[in-house]
Amino acid sequence: MNWEQVEGKWKQYSGKVKEKWGKLTDDDLQQIAGRRDQLVGKIQERYGIAKEQAESQINEFSRSLNANLSEPETIRTRTAGNKS
């Protein structure tokens, strides 16, 4: 999933962001408003990590969103195969 999609659905994904980075406050999430550079900065600030580490974590998070989106399809395919 590209970050523009996350930004466009920020309200949906902000809960997952908070699960991943629990030190981010609701105010932080509102301020970030889906902007990747703002998220990088807040993660750096709250966790005391380098920009590269924060970006790496966000890239991993984005990849996990992709995996979660395709997971129900995989489950449906397996379930359909088991019903035969």
DARA-V644742 format. One record per residue. RES is the residue in three letters. D_LAST is the distance of its C-alpha to the last C-alpha in Angstrom with 1 decimal. Layout:
BEGIN
[[RES | D_LAST] [RES | D_LAST]]
END
This chain:
BEGIN
[[MET | 33.0] [ASN | 36.6] [TRP | 39.2] [GLU | 40.0] [GLN | 36.6] [VAL | 37.4] [GLU | 40.8] [GLY | 39.6] [LYS | 37.3] [TRP | 39.7] [LYS | 39.6] [GLN | 35.8] [TYR | 36.1] [SER | 39.4] [GLY | 37.8] [LYS | 35.8] [VAL | 39.0] [LYS | 40.8] [GLU | 38.1] [LYS | 38.7] [TRP | 42.4] [GLY | 43.5] [LYS | 47.2] [LEU | 46.9] [THR | 48.3] [ASP | 47.2] [ASP | 50.4] [ASP | 49.4] [LEU | 46.1] [GLN | 47.9] [GLN | 50.5] [ILE | 47.9] [ALA | 46.2] [GLY | 43.5] [ARG | 46.1] [ARG | 45.0] [ASP | 48.6] [GLN | 49.4] [LEU | 46.4] [VAL | 47.6] [GLY | 51.1] [LYS | 50.1] [ILE | 47.9] [GLN | 50.9] [GLU | 53.2] [ARG | 51.3] [TYR | 50.1] [GLY | 53.1] [ILE | 51.2] [ALA | 51.9] [LYS | 50.7] [GLU | 48.6] [GLN | 46.8] [ALA | 46.1] [GLU | 44.8] [SER | 42.6] [GLN | 41.1] [ILE | 40.5] [ASN | 38.8] [GLU | 36.5] [PHE | 35.8] [SER | 35.0] [ARG | 32.6] [SER | 30.9] [LEU | 30.6] [ASN | 28.7] [ALA | 26.3] [ASN | 25.7] [LEU | 25.2] [SER | 22.4] [GLU | 20.8] [PRO | 18.9] [GLU | 17.3] [THR | 16.2] [ILE | 14.8] [ARG | 12.9] [THR | 11.5] [ARG | 10.5] [THR | 9.2] [ALA | 7.0] [GLY | 5.8] [ASN | 5.5] [LYS | 3.8] [SER | 0.0]]
END
